[in-house]
Amino acid sequence: MPDESPIRVLLVDDDEEAFHLTRAILDRIPSATFQLDYASSFEEGAKAVAREEHDVCLVDYVLESRSGIELVREARAALNRTPMILLTGKGRWEVDVEAMEAGAWDYLEKGKIDPDVMERTIRYAIERARAEAALRRSEARHRAMFDHLPIGLYRIGVDGVLLDANPALVQLVGYPDRRTLEVEYARNFFVSPEHRQLFLERLEGLGVLRGFESRLVRPDGRIVHVRNAARTHRDGRGRSVYVEGAVEDVSEEREVRDLQGRAARFSWIFATSGLAILLVRRDGTIQDANPEFLRTFAWQRGALRGRPFLELVAPADRDAVAGELGRITSGKLDDSKAQRRLLGTDGEILWTRLRLGLVRDANGGPDHVVVLVEDVAVA
């Protein structure tokens, strides 16, 4: 455990002698320093726990008015994530189960606590809490990207039951809510009914399917041409569990292709399937680039972070992209899509399809921009 600052420990126990004993045990741990605070009743302990000022809480199983289990349970119900360790007079399997069900991270049997046991239990609890906090932050970032990416994303069970869909997908098919997606589209995996069997056969055989084109009929009668990229997830026995993918409206692309007689391939790939992505701050500097972008455009992450995004744009297109980026970061435009030229690391002109999408903060204000980059061939 880090020793730069004391580890704040709260002891909730109605026996003051327990405080002195705990203090003595903590003082004998050489690998860290501790600040021990004391609450002598359930009520006092509940108030101290609610302040969330401590790294770990030690709670006696038996308190005068109510039990330590109740204190742990109430803290968890209030979404308090401070690690809580139960102190009990007798170590029994039933106590272990009860403590875990209430939300305690561990329990210690009084009379068997020495400095090594105390240090290890506190250290494991804090490390686990930090790992779970990091996981929650990661999940929140991925959820924000899922909800704000300007491309329809879905997750469907193998039986056709919709598990998740982002707002862009709801908008694409022209329905007011997710419920209608479950009835009208999810069972066909966002392809037309006549293409469903072919889509599933190819997906089952390949595991990953890119560029599958089909069409959907919106409730207003409009036909939407879509490109579906998907992959199937399997369990430990190799059985399909669910399908996730991305749906792009390519109606305009089909119109251009039909009118001009040339093929333009656009592949909006789900992030885990190789979609090149940049994250750009409101000030126009690059916050991060995913591995597919680095691989495709031969950049090093260190050379990109903090670099103005416009420096990657060819001079001939820089003013146009600057205007789009300015309107998006100011909140005047939610997204833009256009064919632009980027500069490779050696100055080579690279034709790309750029899609810039605004990600808003919790208050609805502009936060940052997601840039989806697809390398395209120009006929």
N, C-alpha and C positions, 0 to 999 in steps of 0.2 A: 504494500500500500504506500501511496506517496506520503512523504514526511515533511513536505514544505509547510503545511498548515495543519492544525489539529483536526482530528475527526470528531465531529460533534455527535455525542451519544445522549439519548434521552432514556432515563430509567423511570418506569412507572411502577411503583411498588409501595404498599402502605406500611411496610416495615422499614424504618429508617436504618436499621442495622444492615439491610441489604444494600443501601447506598454506600456505606463505608466499605463493605466487603467488595462490591463491584469496583469502587475507586481503587482499592488495593490491588485487585487483579489487573486492571487496566494499567496501573503504574508499573507493573512488572513486565509489560510487553515492550521489548526494546525496539521493535521495528517501526513503531509509530507513536505519535502523541495523541492524547485524547482529551476532549473537553466534555466532562460529564455533567449533565443537568438532571434535576430530580423533581419528580411529581409524586406527591404522597397519596393521591386519591384518583379515582376514576375520572371525576369531573375535571380536576386539575390536569390530569394526563390528556384527556380529550382536547382541552384547549391548547395544550402545548403541541400535540400532534397536528392539530388543524393549522397551526402556523407554518408547518413544513420547513422548519429551520434546522432540522437535524439530518445527519447522514444515515442514521440507523436508530431504531427505537427498541428498547428491551422492555417487555411488558410482562408483569407477573400474572400467572394464570388465575390466582385467587386474589381479588381485591375486596375491600370491606363491603361496598354497596353492590357492585356488579362484577362480572368476570372480565378477565383480560381478553377472552375470546370475543366478548361483545365489543370491546374497544377496537380490536382489530377489524371486526366485521363492519362496524360503523365507519371506520377510516376508509376501508376499501369501498364502501357504498358511496362515500363522498369523493371517490376517485383520487384519494391520497395515495401516492406511489412510493412513499418513504418505506424502505425495508423495515419490517417489523418481526422481531424474534421473540417468541413466547418463552417465559421462564416458568418451569413447573417443578413441583416437589417430587414427582414420580414420573419416570419415563415409561410410557405405555404406548402400544400401537394405536390405541383409540385416541390418545392425546395427539399423536402425530397426524392422524387422519383429520381430527377435528380442527387442528391448527391450520393444516393446509387448505381445508375447505373454507375456513374463515378468511384466508388470504395471508396468513403468516408465511414468512419466507423460510423459517426454520424454528426449532425449539431446542432449549437447553435444559438439562436436568440439574436442578440445584444440588449442591453437594458434590457434583462431578465436574464443576467448571474450574479449569485451571487457565493460566495465561495462554497456553498454546491453543486450547479449545476455543477460548473467547476470541483470540486473534483470528483464527481460521474461519470461524463462523461469521464474524463481522466482515472480514475481507471478502468472503464469498458472496455475502449478501450485497455489499456495495458494488462489487464487480458485476454481479448479475443485474442489479438495478441500472447501472450505467449501460450495460449491453442492451437491456430492454428499452431504455430511453433512446439510444442510438437507433435501434430498430424502428421505434415509433416515428422518429424524425425521418428516417429513410422511407417508411411507408407513406408518411404524409407528403413527402416530395413526389413520390411516384403517383400518389392519388391526385395531386394537383396537376401533374403533367397529363395524366389520363383524362381528367375532367376538362382540361383547357386546350389540349392539342386540337388543331383545326382539321381533324380527320376522324371519321367514325370508327370507334374501337368497340369490340364486343368480346364476351366470354360466354360460351354456351355449353351446356352438358351434352353428352353424346346422344341423349334422348331428345334433344332439341329444346330443352328448357333454358330460358335466358337467365344467366347468372349475373351479368353486369353489362352495362352499355353506357357510353359517355354522351353528354348533351349533343355533341356534333352529329352523332348517329341518329338521334331522335329528330334533329332538324333536317338531316339529309332525306329521310323518308317521309317528312311532311306530316308527322303526327304530333299532337300536343303533349304526349307523355310516354313513359316507358311501357305502360301496360299494353298499349296497342302493339308494341314491338313483339311482345311475347305471343300474341295471338296471330298477327299477320306475317311476321318475317322471321323470327328466331327459329321456328320449327323447320324452315327451309334454309337456315344458315346464311341468310341475306343474299341468296341467289333466287332466280325464278324457280317455281316448282318443277318445271321440266328439266332444269339443270341440277337439281338437288342430288340425284343419285350419282351423276357423273362427278360432281364436286366432291362428294364423300368418298367415292371410290378412289379418286386421285389422291385425296388427302390421306386416306388410310394407307395407300401404297407408298407414298413419298414421305409422309410425316409433315412436310412443309409444302405449301402450295402458294405460288406467287402469280399475280397477273391473271387470275381467273375472271373473265368478263361475263357479265350477265345483265339482266335488266329487272327493275322493280317497277311496279305500278303504284303511284302515290294515290291517296284518297281523292285528290282533285282530278284524277285521271291522267296526270302527267307521267310519262315514262322516263325513268331515271336509269341511265346506263351506268353501271358500277363496275369497279375493279376490286376484287376481293383477294386479299393476301391472308393466309391462315396457317396455323400449325396445330397439331394435335399433341396433347400432353398425356403421358402414359404413367401408370403406376409401376411399382417394383416388379410386377409380373408381365409388364409389357402391354397391359390392357389400356385402351383409350379411356381417359377420364373426362376430359373436356377439350373444347376447341377454342382458341383465341385468335383474333384476327383484326384486320383493318379493312374498312370499306371506303372507297373514294368515289365521288361522283365524277365520272369522266364523260358526261354528256357533251360538254363543250369541246373536249378533245376529239370526240368522235365526229362532231360536226366539222371541225377544222380538217380532220383527216379525210372526210368524205368530200369536202369542197375542194381541197387542194391536192388530193390524191397522194398523200404521203403519210407514212407511218411515223408517229411520234410516240415513243414508249415512255410512259410515266409509271413509276413503281413506288408507291408510298408504302413503305415497309414498316411494319411494327418494330419498335426499337430493338427488341431482342432478336429480330430477324434480319437486322442489318441496315436499318434506316439511319442515314447520316444526320446528326443533330448538333446544332450549336445553341448555347444559351447566351443571350446578349443582355447586358444590363441596360437600364434606362439611359445611361450616359453614352451608350453606343459601344462600350468595350466588351470584349468577349469574356464571359464568366467561365465557360467550360466547353469542351467538345467531346463527343462520345468516340469510342474506339473505331467505329465504322468511318466516321469523318476523317480521323487521323490516318486510317489505312487507305482510304480512297484518295485523299488529296495530299498524302505524304507530308503531313505536318506533325510536328512534335508538340505535345500539350503545353510544355513550358514556353514555347514560342508563340502560342496563341493566347494564353490567359493574360488578360489585361490589355491586349492589343485592340486597337479600334477595329471594329468589324468592317468598316468601309475600306480599310487598307487591303482587304481580301478581294474587293470588288474591282474589276477592270475599270480604268479611267472612263471609258466610253459609257459605262452604265452607272457610274458612281453617283451622279446627281439624281438619277431616277430612284435608285435604292435609298439614298439619303432622304429623299422626300417621303418615300413610303415608310421608312423607319421612323422619321420624325412624326408623321401622323399617327403611327401606331403607339409610340412611346408617350405621346401626349394624350392618348385615349380617344382620339378622333376617328380612328379606324381600328377594327378588331383584327383583321388579317388582310394579307395581300398575297397574290400568287402571280409569278411572271417568270419568263425565261431570261436569265441574266448570265453575264460572263464573270467568272472568278479568276483570280490569279493563283497559279500553283507556286510552290516554293522556288521553282526555277524561273518564274516569270511567264510560264506557259499560259496561254488563254484556255480556260476550261469552261465550256458551255454547260450551264446548270439550270435546273428548274428550282427556283427558290420559293418557299412559302413561309411567310413571316406571320406568326400568330401571337397575339397579346395574352399574357397571363396576368390576371388581376389579383390584388391582395385581398385579405379578408374583408376589407371595407369597400371593395369594388373599384379601387383606384389602380392605375397601371403599376405593375411590379417589374416584370421583365419580359423579354421576347424570346419565343422559341422559333428557331430557324431550321426548317427542314430542307435538306439539300440533296438533290438527286442529279447525278452526272448524266447528261443526255447527249445523244448524237444528233447533229444538225444535218439534215439532208441538203 
